[in-house]
């Protein structure tokens, strides 16, 4: 039987996204992205200089600072030593309204931030253009990790498959973990003890009851919302959303969520009645008003069903119709997971930056 690490997050090809594929099967529009919406007021924050702990998809540790005093973003890849400080401008119109725009080495990138909570961006490193996900810097405590967490992760090795799973961490120092494939079949389960490092609170140790070995993990956590796992150089990273205490509704998730991937960007607009539309730019072409009105809450019997999971079908793809499951942080962000026949299980993250 294949041996899994306790956290187990895998990816075959991180940047081949559902959204890119959708764009390729739609007709192109010529509408200018920046022509319609009124300007926005930048989201407020009591802290003009904000620090984030982050991981790049390849498994590098990244620190990021957003400075409203001089409109710059500084980043440092602590694994490779690459760093930079670049100015940002805020996008006030179009489908990426509310995002920040930065230019690194002559190329433009979007930067998504919920101030003092989380960030999502892409940055160029020696390993390539990497997705970077982070949470606000703070003093972590063991209680930050308590709860049930729905996760997905990435492995940069093409031979590995992706998995999603659920982990529970309790105040008595115990954890349990189950991993499934896309259809909900169990591929691994484990349980054991966990504890926080006394000197570096971002380090979590776990000792498996089954394998009797200790695993060291770097986990950045936004309490009651988001955990970001860094598995080390060339080992990938993972993202986990907390399961809400009670079932959420369509009204809880309404809003506009911005998403990024290599080669494209766009938004999802979720209405309180459950209607969802999407708008994407893919390699310079705009595809707009994509209808996903079959968005619904998951129900018992679905392959994935938790208090904050949703489902829709990607009917725009060639047969077979593609099932897409979504983990929601109500009003903040979502992870969409789906199966790509060429690249295995995939995911995309989206963030609601406009409040």
C-alpha positions as CSV (number, residue, x, y, z in Angstrom):
1,X,0.0,0.0,0.0
2,X,1.3,3.5,-0.9
3,X,2.5,5.5,2.1
4,X,1.1,9.0,2.6
5,X,2.3,11.8,4.8
6,X,-0.3,12.8,7.4
7,X,-1.2,16.0,5.6
8,X,-1.1,14.6,2.1
9,X,-1.8,17.3,-0.6
10,X,-1.0,16.4,-4.2
11,X,-1.1,18.0,-7.6
12,X,-0.3,16.8,-11.1
13,X,-0.4,20.1,-13.0
14,X,-1.2,23.1,-10.8
15,X,-1.9,25.7,-13.5
16,X,-4.1,23.8,-15.9
17,X,-7.4,25.3,-14.7
18,X,-11.0,24.6,-15.3
19,X,-11.4,28.3,-16.2
20,X,-8.8,28.1,-19.0
21,X,-10.6,25.1,-20.5
22,X,-14.0,26.8,-20.2
23,X,-12.6,29.8,-22.1
24,X,-11.3,27.6,-24.9
25,X,-14.8,26.3,-25.7
26,X,-16.6,29.7,-25.7
27,X,-16.7,32.3,-28.4
28,X,-14.5,35.4,-28.0
29,X,-15.8,38.9,-27.2
30,X,-14.1,42.2,-27.8
31,X,-15.5,44.2,-24.9
32,X,-12.9,46.3,-23.0
33,X,-12.4,45.0,-19.5
34,X,-12.1,48.5,-18.0
35,X,-15.0,50.2,-19.5
36,X,-18.1,49.9,-17.3
37,X,-18.0,49.7,-13.5
38,X,-17.8,52.8,-11.3
39,X,-14.7,53.3,-9.2
40,X,-14.5,51.6,-5.8
41,X,-13.4,52.7,-2.4
42,X,-10.3,50.7,-1.4
43,X,-11.1,48.2,1.5
44,X,-10.4,49.8,4.8
45,X,-7.7,48.6,7.2
46,X,-6.5,50.0,10.5
47,X,-3.0,48.7,9.6
48,X,-1.5,50.5,6.6
49,X,1.5,48.1,6.6
50,X,0.4,44.4,6.5
51,X,2.5,41.3,6.7
52,X,1.6,37.9,5.4
53,X,3.1,34.4,5.8
54,X,2.6,32.4,2.6
55,X,3.6,29.4,0.6
56,X,4.3,29.0,-3.1
57,X,2.9,26.0,-4.9
58,X,6.3,24.5,-5.4
59,X,6.8,24.4,-1.6
60,X,8.8,27.6,-1.0
61,X,8.2,29.8,2.0
62,X,7.3,33.3,1.0
63,X,6.9,36.5,3.1
64,X,4.8,39.4,1.8
65,X,4.3,42.9,2.9
66,X,1.6,45.3,1.6
67,X,2.4,48.9,2.3
68,X,-0.4,51.4,1.8
69,X,1.8,54.3,2.8
70,X,3.9,54.1,-0.4
71,X,1.7,51.8,-2.4
72,X,4.2,48.9,-2.7
73,X,4.2,45.2,-2.2
74,X,7.4,43.5,-1.0
75,X,8.0,39.8,-1.3
76,X,10.8,37.5,-0.2
77,X,11.1,33.8,-1.2
78,X,12.8,32.6,2.0
79,X,13.7,29.3,0.4
80,X,15.5,30.6,-2.7
81,X,16.5,34.1,-1.5
82,X,14.6,35.9,-4.4
83,X,13.0,39.1,-3.4
84,X,11.7,42.4,-4.6
85,X,9.6,45.5,-3.9
86,X,7.2,46.7,-6.6
87,X,4.5,49.5,-6.8
88,X,0.9,48.5,-7.0
89,X,-2.2,50.2,-8.4
90,X,-5.8,49.3,-7.6
91,X,-8.1,48.1,-10.4
92,X,-11.3,50.2,-10.1
93,X,-13.2,48.9,-13.1
94,X,-13.9,45.7,-15.1
95,X,-14.1,42.1,-14.1
96,X,-11.0,42.4,-11.8
97,X,-12.4,45.4,-9.9
98,X,-10.8,45.5,-6.4
99,X,-7.6,43.6,-7.3
100,X,-4.2,45.1,-7.1
101,X,-1.9,45.2,-10.2
102,X,1.8,44.8,-9.8
103,X,4.6,44.6,-12.4
104,X,7.5,42.2,-11.8
105,X,10.4,42.1,-14.3
106,X,8.2,43.6,-17.0
107,X,5.2,41.3,-16.5
108,X,1.9,42.3,-14.9
109,X,0.3,40.2,-12.2
110,X,-2.8,40.5,-10.1
111,X,-2.7,40.5,-6.3
112,X,-5.8,39.7,-4.3
113,X,-6.0,40.7,-0.7
114,X,-8.6,40.7,2.1
115,X,-6.7,43.1,4.4
116,X,-5.4,41.5,7.6
117,X,-6.8,38.1,6.5
118,X,-5.5,36.5,3.3
119,X,-3.8,37.0,0.0
120,X,-3.7,35.2,-3.4
121,X,-1.4,36.0,-6.2
122,X,1.1,34.6,-8.7
123,X,4.8,35.5,-8.6
124,X,7.8,34.6,-10.8
125,X,10.5,32.7,-9.2
126,X,13.4,30.6,-10.5
127,X,11.1,27.5,-10.5
128,X,8.5,29.4,-12.7
129,X,5.4,31.5,-12.1
130,X,4.0,30.1,-8.9
131,X,0.6,30.5,-7.2
132,X,1.2,32.0,-3.7
133,X,-1.4,31.8,-0.9
134,X,-0.9,33.4,2.5
135,X,-2.5,34.5,5.7
136,X,-2.0,37.6,7.9
137,X,1.0,37.4,10.3
138,X,0.0,36.9,14.0
139,X,1.1,34.9,17.0
140,X,-0.3,31.4,16.4
141,X,-1.8,29.5,19.3
142,X,-2.8,25.8,19.4
143,X,-6.5,26.9,19.5
144,X,-6.1,28.4,16.1
145,X,-5.9,24.9,14.6
146,X,-8.9,23.3,16.4
147,X,-11.7,22.2,14.2
148,X,-12.6,20.3,11.1
149,X,-10.7,21.3,8.0
150,X,-11.6,20.6,4.3
151,X,-8.4,20.6,2.3
152,X,-6.8,20.2,-1.1
153,X,-3.1,20.3,-2.0
154,X,-0.5,20.3,-4.6
155,X,2.5,18.0,-5.4
156,X,4.9,19.3,-8.1
157,X,5.8,15.7,-9.1
158,X,3.9,14.7,-12.3
159,X,3.7,11.0,-11.1
160,X,1.6,11.9,-8.1
161,X,-2.1,12.3,-7.9
162,X,-4.1,15.0,-6.2
163,X,-6.3,14.3,-3.2
164,X,-8.8,16.1,-1.1
165,X,-9.5,15.3,2.5
166,X,-10.8,16.2,5.9
167,X,-8.8,16.5,9.1
168,X,-10.0,17.1,12.7
169,X,-7.8,18.6,15.3
170,X,-9.0,18.7,18.9
171,X,-7.9,20.5,22.1
172,X,-6.7,17.2,23.7
173,X,-3.9,17.0,21.2
174,X,-5.5,14.4,18.9
175,X,-6.0,14.4,15.1
176,X,-7.7,12.2,12.6
177,X,-7.5,12.4,8.8
178,X,-9.2,10.8,5.9
179,X,-8.3,11.2,2.2
180,X,-10.5,10.5,-0.8
181,X,-10.4,10.5,-4.5
182,X,-12.8,12.7,-6.5
183,X,-15.6,10.1,-6.3
184,X,-15.4,9.9,-2.6
185,X,-13.5,6.6,-2.2
186,X,-11.2,6.4,0.8
187,X,-7.5,6.2,-0.2
188,X,-6.0,6.8,3.2
189,X,-7.0,7.3,6.8
190,X,-4.9,8.0,9.9
191,X,-5.1,9.3,13.5
192,X,-2.6,10.3,16.2
193,X,-1.2,13.1,18.3
194,X,-0.3,16.6,17.3
195,X,1.5,19.5,19.1
196,X,2.9,23.0,18.4
197,X,6.6,23.8,18.4
198,X,7.5,25.8,21.5
199,X,9.9,28.2,19.7
200,X,8.3,28.5,16.3
201,X,4.4,28.5,16.6
202,X,4.0,28.0,12.8
203,X,5.5,24.5,13.1
204,X,3.2,21.7,13.9
205,X,4.3,18.1,14.7
206,X,2.1,15.0,14.3
207,X,2.8,11.5,15.5
208,X,0.8,8.8,13.7
209,X,-0.7,6.0,15.7
210,X,-0.2,3.7,12.7
211,X,3.3,4.5,11.5
212,X,4.8,5.7,14.8
213,X,6.9,8.4,13.2
214,X,6.8,12.2,13.6
215,X,6.0,14.6,10.8
216,X,7.0,18.2,10.9
217,X,4.8,20.7,9.1
218,X,4.9,24.4,8.5
219,X,1.3,25.6,8.8
220,X,0.2,29.3,8.6
221,X,-3.3,29.7,10.0
222,X,-6.1,32.3,9.9
223,X,-8.2,31.2,12.9
224,X,-11.6,29.7,12.1
225,X,-11.0,30.2,8.4
226,X,-7.9,29.2,6.5
227,X,-4.7,27.0,6.9
228,X,-1.8,27.2,4.4
229,X,0.6,24.2,4.5
230,X,4.2,24.5,3.2
231,X,5.7,21.0,2.6
232,X,9.2,22.1,1.8
233,X,11.2,22.7,-1.4
234,X,9.8,20.7,-4.4
235,X,7.2,19.1,-2.1
236,X,4.3,21.4,-2.7
237,X,1.7,23.1,-0.6
238,X,-1.8,22.8,0.7
239,X,-4.9,24.9,1.4
240,X,-7.5,24.0,4.0
241,X,-10.8,25.8,4.7
242,X,-12.6,25.3,8.1
243,X,-15.9,23.5,8.1
244,X,-18.6,25.9,9.4
245,X,-20.5,24.9,12.5
246,X,-23.8,24.9,10.7
247,X,-25.0,24.6,7.1
248,X,-24.7,27.8,5.1
249,X,-27.1,29.1,2.5
250,X,-26.9,30.8,-0.8
251,X,-27.5,34.1,0.9
252,X,-24.3,33.5,3.0
253,X,-22.1,33.2,-0.1
254,X,-23.4,35.9,-2.4
255,X,-20.9,38.3,-3.8
256,X,-18.2,38.6,-6.5
257,X,-15.2,36.4,-6.2
258,X,-12.0,37.0,-8.1
259,X,-9.9,34.1,-9.4
260,X,-6.4,33.8,-10.9
261,X,-4.5,31.1,-12.9
262,X,-1.6,31.1,-15.2
263,X,-2.7,32.5,-18.5
264,X,-6.0,34.0,-17.2
265,X,-8.1,35.6,-14.6
266,X,-11.8,36.4,-14.0
267,X,-14.7,36.5,-11.5
268,X,-17.6,34.5,-10.3
269,X,-20.8,36.4,-9.3
270,X,-23.0,34.6,-6.9
271,X,-26.6,35.9,-6.3
272,X,-28.6,35.2,-3.1
273,X,-31.1,33.1,-5.1
274,X,-28.3,30.7,-6.2
275,X,-27.7,32.1,-9.7
276,X,-24.0,32.2,-10.6
277,X,-22.3,33.7,-13.6
278,X,-18.6,33.9,-14.5
279,X,-16.5,36.2,-16.7
280,X,-13.0,35.3,-17.7
281,X,-10.0,36.7,-19.6
282,X,-8.0,33.9,-21.3
283,X,-4.8,35.0,-23.1
284,X,-6.3,38.3,-24.0
285,X,-9.9,37.2,-24.9
286,X,-12.9,38.0,-22.8
287,X,-15.6,35.4,-22.2
288,X,-18.5,36.8,-20.3
289,X,-21.8,36.0,-18.6
290,X,-21.2,32.2,-18.4
291,X,-24.3,30.7,-16.8
292,X,-23.9,28.4,-13.8
293,X,-27.4,28.7,-12.6
294,X,-27.5,25.1,-11.4
295,X,-25.3,26.0,-8.4
296,X,-26.8,24.3,-5.3
297,X,-25.9,23.1,-1.8
298,X,-24.5,19.6,-1.6
299,X,-26.8,17.0,-0.1
300,X,-26.3,13.5,1.5
301,X,-25.4,11.1,-1.2
302,X,-23.1,13.6,-3.1
303,X,-19.5,12.6,-3.3
304,X,-18.6,15.6,-1.1
305,X,-21.1,16.9,1.5
306,X,-20.2,19.2,4.4
307,X,-21.8,22.3,6.0
308,X,-20.1,24.7,3.6
309,X,-19.9,22.7,0.3
310,X,-21.7,23.5,-2.9
311,X,-22.0,21.9,-6.3
312,X,-22.5,22.8,-10.0
313,X,-22.0,21.2,-13.3
314,X,-19.7,22.5,-16.0
315,X,-22.1,21.9,-18.9
316,X,-20.0,23.9,-21.3
317,X,-17.3,21.2,-21.5
318,X,-17.5,18.5,-24.1
319,X,-19.0,15.2,-22.7
320,X,-18.8,14.0,-20.1
321,X,-20.4,16.8,-18.1
322,X,-18.0,17.9,-15.4
323,X,-18.9,17.9,-11.7
324,X,-17.4,20.8,-9.7
325,X,-17.5,20.9,-5.9
326,X,-16.9,24.1,-3.9
327,X,-15.6,24.6,-0.4
328,X,-16.8,28.1,0.8
329,X,-15.6,30.5,3.4
330,X,-18.9,32.4,3.6
331,X,-18.3,35.9,2.0
332,X,-14.6,35.5,1.8
333,X,-13.3,32.8,-0.6
334,X,-13.9,29.4,-2.1
335,X,-12.0,26.4,-3.5
336,X,-13.4,24.7,-6.5
337,X,-12.3,21.1,-7.1
338,X,-13.0,19.1,-10.2
339,X,-11.6,16.2,-12.3
340,X,-9.6,16.9,-15.5
341,X,-9.2,13.7,-17.6
342,X,-5.7,14.9,-18.8
343,X,-4.4,16.2,-15.5
344,X,-6.3,14.5,-12.7
345,X,-8.0,16.2,-9.8
346,X,-7.6,20.0,-10.0
347,X,-8.5,23.0,-7.9
348,X,-8.8,26.8,-8.2
349,X,-9.1,29.4,-5.5
350,X,-11.2,32.6,-5.6
351,X,-11.3,35.5,-3.1
352,X,-14.0,38.2,-2.5
353,X,-12.0,41.4,-2.3
354,X,-14.9,43.8,-2.6
355,X,-16.9,43.9,0.6
